[in-house]
Amino acid sequence: MFNEVLKKLLESKKVTQRSLAKNLNLAESTVSGYVSGTSEPDFDTLKKIANFFNVSVSIFFDEPNNLNIEMNHDDYNLIDYHQREIQRILAKYKHD
């Protein structure tokens, strides 16, 4: 069940296993094991994963089919902010 929820989070947030591993200081093989279901994280790592995705730890105990994981308003605001910053920086260098 944990691995199915993790798969849905990775897909919906467009995060790679490599990126998750890097951001949480985990080996890629560890994250791969979580996704394949051959291993599960300890509770501290579970909390780190939940924090990374900005979700409650309890989401990992729900049935995967009952999950409605989508990008929320904050996700879109963050994307918009980064796009504006990139455009601002590119415009600065274009004029220099």
C-alpha positions as CSV (number, residue, x, y, z in Angstrom):
1,M,0.0,0.0,0.0
2,F,2.8,2.5,0.9
3,N,4.5,1.9,-2.5
4,E,1.3,2.6,-4.4
5,V,0.7,5.9,-2.6
6,L,4.4,6.8,-3.2
7,K,4.0,6.0,-6.9
8,K,0.9,8.2,-7.1
9,L,2.7,11.1,-5.4
10,L,5.8,10.8,-7.6
11,E,3.6,10.8,-10.8
12,S,1.2,13.5,-9.7
13,K,4.0,15.9,-8.6
14,K,6.2,14.9,-11.5
15,V,9.1,14.0,-9.2
16,T,11.6,11.4,-10.2
17,Q,12.9,8.7,-7.8
18,R,16.4,10.2,-8.3
19,S,15.2,13.6,-7.3
20,L,13.4,12.3,-4.2
21,A,16.5,10.3,-3.2
22,K,18.8,13.3,-3.6
23,N,16.5,15.7,-1.7
24,L,16.1,13.3,1.2
25,N,19.8,12.1,1.2
26,L,18.7,8.5,0.4
27,A,20.3,6.1,-2.0
28,E,18.4,5.8,-5.2
29,S,18.2,2.0,-4.6
30,T,16.5,2.7,-1.3
31,V,13.8,4.8,-3.0
32,S,13.5,2.2,-5.8
33,G,12.8,-0.4,-3.1
34,Y,10.1,1.8,-1.6
35,V,8.5,2.2,-5.0
36,S,8.7,-1.4,-5.9
37,G,7.4,-2.5,-2.5
38,T,10.4,-4.6,-1.6
39,S,11.1,-2.3,1.4
40,E,9.4,0.4,3.5
41,P,10.9,3.4,5.2
42,D,11.2,3.8,9.0
43,F,8.9,6.3,10.6
44,D,11.5,9.2,10.5
45,T,12.0,8.7,6.8
46,L,8.3,8.4,6.2
47,K,7.9,11.8,7.9
48,K,10.6,13.2,5.6
49,I,8.8,11.9,2.5
50,A,5.5,13.3,3.7
51,N,7.1,16.7,4.3
52,F,8.8,16.6,0.9
53,F,5.4,16.2,-0.7
54,N,3.6,18.5,1.7
55,V,1.2,15.8,2.8
56,S,0.2,14.2,6.0
57,V,1.8,10.9,7.0
58,S,-1.7,9.4,7.2
59,I,-2.0,9.5,3.4
60,F,0.3,6.5,3.3
61,F,-2.2,4.5,5.2
62,D,-5.1,5.2,2.9
63,E,-6.2,2.9,0.1
64,P,-4.4,4.1,-3.0
65,N,-7.6,4.0,-5.1
66,N,-9.2,6.5,-2.7
67,L,-6.5,9.1,-3.1
68,N,-7.1,12.2,-5.1
69,I,-3.6,13.6,-5.3
70,E,-3.4,16.6,-7.5
71,M,-1.3,19.8,-7.6
72,N,-2.8,22.3,-5.2
73,H,-3.0,26.0,-5.4
74,D,0.3,26.5,-3.6
75,D,2.0,24.2,-6.1
76,Y,0.8,26.3,-9.0
77,N,1.8,29.6,-7.2
78,L,5.3,28.2,-6.7
79,I,5.6,27.2,-10.3
80,D,4.4,30.7,-11.4
81,Y,6.8,32.4,-9.1
82,H,9.8,30.4,-10.4
83,Q,8.7,31.0,-14.0
84,R,8.6,34.8,-13.4
85,E,12.0,34.7,-11.7
86,I,13.5,32.8,-14.6
87,Q,12.1,35.3,-17.0
88,R,13.3,38.3,-14.9
89,I,16.8,36.8,-14.8
90,L,16.9,36.0,-18.5
91,A,15.7,39.5,-19.3
92,K,18.4,41.0,-17.2
93,Y,21.1,39.1,-19.0
94,K,19.6,39.8,-22.4
95,H,20.0,43.5,-21.8
96,D,23.6,43.2,-20.5
